[in-house]
Amino acid sequence: MTDTTNEPVYVVDSLIAEDIDAYLDTHQHKTMLRFITCGSVDDGKSTLIGRLLYDSKMIFEDQLAALENDSKKVGTQAGGIDFALLVDGLAAEREQGITIDVAYRFFNTEKRKFIVADTPGHEQYTRNMVTGASTADLAVILIDARKGVLTQTRRHSFLAHLIGIRNLVLAVNKMDLVDYSQERFDQIVADYRAFATSIGIENFVAMPISGYMGDNITTLSDNTPWYRAPAYFGRSLIDHLETVEVDTTRDLARPFRMPVQWVNRPNLDFRGFAGQVATGSVRPGDEIRVLPSGKTSTVERIVTLDGDLDQAVAGQSVTLTFADEIDCSRGDVIALSDAPPQVADQFEASLVWMADTALIPGRAYWLKLGSQMVSATVHAPKYTINVNTMEHCAAKTLELNAIGVAEVTTDKPIVFEPYAENRQLGGFILIDKITNSTVGAGMLHFSLRRAQNVHWQALDVTREARAEQKHQKSALLWFTGLSGSGKSTIANLVEKKLHALGKHTFLLDGDNVRHGLNKDLGFTEADRIENIRRVGEVARLMTDAGLIVITAFISPFRAEREMVRSLMAEGEFNEVFIDTPLDVAEARDVKGLYKKARSGALKNFTGIDSPYEAPQNPEIHVDTTRMSAEDAAEMIVDRLLGHWMPEI
Amino acid sequence: MSKTLTHLERLEAESIHIIREVVAEAENPVMLYSVGKDSAVMLHLARKAFYPAPPPFPLLHVDTTWKFRAMYELRDKMAELSGMDLLVYHNPEAEERGINPFDHGALHTDMWKTEGLKQALDKYGFDAAFGGARRDEEKSRAKERIFSFRTASHGWDPKNQRPELWNLYNAKKAKGESIRVFPISNWTELDVWQYIHLNNIPIVPLYFAAPRPTVERDGMLLMVDDDRFPLKPGEEPVMRSIRFRTLGCYPLTGAVESSAKTLPEVIQETLLTTTSERQGRAIDKDAGGAGMEVKKQQGYF
């Protein structure tokens, strides 16, 4: 056996020293491949990447000296160089000896530039792998030859397949530890093939390697002579990475689409639409259509700092000008006129949940797709997928790292294509409206109905006309506070005062609504959200009718109150925070509910075992420890009529 | 017709996309401009992103007053060429206390750069700042997102980064919070050099070899750029043919002996060299192996 451990196999291109101009010319024309490596905790991912960097001369002397030093101190490879130390970047990971996030590495060979996403194998970090895979052209699935196909192997393969990676490499690693056994390799590949076929993976290539020893990484190893037989793939990992076809050709063959990122308007004579071409290509003179408006024009120029282009292709960032002055702004998609993408507002999608807080069906999230940002709700999942067994399971929500299929509804139509056809117009992220975190990623399957079939009925008598007839302006006073804080009492007083002033009002009370409209709903988080959503919609209809609407609901979640705010016309929503400390409300306990909740007889009770998220900037803040109900009602009426309706 | 984009074309398009996303979604963006080669590339990409308009944000130079003279010259020239506003910020406290790299060591970087940057961002209320950092520079950078979120006190939490999928960037944030954005995250040192070469981007002449007055200290070759350089007894500046691989404060930046006078020669030397780019910088060696990570958590770019 020849030991090649510390001998870099990949020599620096001799052209660099001999003819730098020729080298630069070659390098300038290199293509790029982005790939991910995935495997379980001890499958040797970091070691493999360290090896690739080392063999392609991406490690410098000072780094190598530090590496040798570190290997002695904390290395796990007795005496040898621990390549994993090269890539385990953050201090916490070094101590734990595991990679906990996505790290990106770079190396070049004579043919290509590579970007490697190093993604964690640890079970709870699915979201990181999906993140790394979303930009990858190829995935290397690592298996420890001693252990064979594990649960995590299945999980990673499934995720890579879900994200739409077509090029899969099964790298059976640590072959040195099973004496380079052909039999062992065959068995693992057969096991893997059975699984891969079952989840719809059509193609993969398998290779026996050792990241630590360097076998079959850059060149074919003498330790696995059997691998050269025709029954096997018979090529080294680098050889494959250098020559495998990149997906961009596929994008180029599709019809032209470009999401508009920015309208460039430096002066009155220039109006350009800037974006990155998602698919296809475009030339001056091409007929285009702007979606969702459907307006058409022709491309006049493709403008760049280096001069106008005669063609822009998938992947390029450019600025287009049109022959006609048509409306087009950020979020619109410019498409080939004859073959435009679809526009819809209801979809089926696969979702990967990425936040510690579970999905709340019915809650409004921001949805970003291309340059479109809309408000969207996710329905309860049709099913989730157990990534260990691939079984479909019933579920009411999606927890961190869960994968499921659900319906998604957006508040206005968006331009899209199925993810399987177009990653750029089919992949989206979900953003929590309060924390601003990215909480989920999704892939659109298809639309459930065409949005163009749903029209708002335009009415001749407007909401303003209805309110004017009543000599008032529509408004919503949204009371929020703990149970027993005094919401209903004060709301009732407010309505009486407004009524006495000749105003047309309607009070929606929590308990009353639950006896009728919402009697099918319980008190789980999801039901509470649906309760508020329905009340919000009813309140909107009533303000459309010109009424001053008063609602008295605990409405504990900030997100739902904000959702209702977004339903209403600008300035109509007034949040009234009835601020009573928990101990005060509990001491009052008018309905005896706190007692029940404390005894455990009542579940999900706000303030006890369910949270209350106090308003941050309420329009009206009532501190009931300093103010009587009567005074509070007086103040609210004054503020409403004085502050928001000075002309009445 | 089929056209496969080269790696530089793909990197360029990705960076332009990132810069445009920030401008579309942030309220008050700024580009941190350090006058180095990475800044030069980033500025060029910004100009490409918005051509024929000038980039719709200012350049901010958080200055230490100890940069090489040639850097100040190029900085002013590039601001004029790009048609952008140039904001230069000096930490008033560092200025008043006369903080300098000769007498104050690590405090120099901390006060002028780390604190200066925070003060400047607060002063102008910038909610997004472009930086020219690359993932291949240093280990903790390799894991940082392209959109890197900062708390209102400019802290970075490496364990709580937002997932970044496809080319979809989440720029949402609460009031007071900000985002550092690294449009050339995926570029390597070689990519940067080659791009400068292909696009004829002006860079500081110090990147090219020339005879310059130098002294050798602690194994580093330092250039005596002005008469603020205190010579130790017996020290005499020696003319050597040197160039710089990275540029910072002249008393902290080590030069390499070189004869590379053209870009291809510089690239040639870079490729044949056996030490990494940041080796000439003192900052990475603080706090053991985790030097840069600790600095970043404190708010260093």
Interface residues (C-beta under 8 A of the other chain):
Chain A: V12 I16 A17 I20 D21 Y23 L24 H27 Q28 H29 K30 T31 M32 F60 E61 D62 Q63 A66 D70 V87 D88 G89 L90 A91 A92 R94 I100 D101 V102 A103 Y104 R105 F106 N108 R112 K113 I115 R127 N128 V130 T131 S134 T135 V246 T248 T249 L252 Q261 W262 N264 R265 P266 F270 G272 A274 G275 Q276 S281 V303 T304 L305 D306 Q311 V313 G315 Q316 S317 T319 R330 M354 W366 K368 L369 G370 S371 R423 Q424 G427 F428 I429 I431 N436 S437 T438 A441
Chain B: M1 S2 K3 T4 L5 T6 H7 L8 E9 R10 L11 E12 A13 E14 I16 H17 R20 E21 V23 A24 R47 K48 A49 F50 Y51 P52 A53 P54 R135 D136 K139 S140 A142 K143 P158 K159 Q161 R162 P163 E164 L165 W166 N167 L168 N170 K172 K173 A174 S185 N186 T188 L190 D191 Q194 H197 L198 P264 E265 I267 Q268 L271 L272 T273 T274 T275 S276 Q279 G289 A290 E293 V294
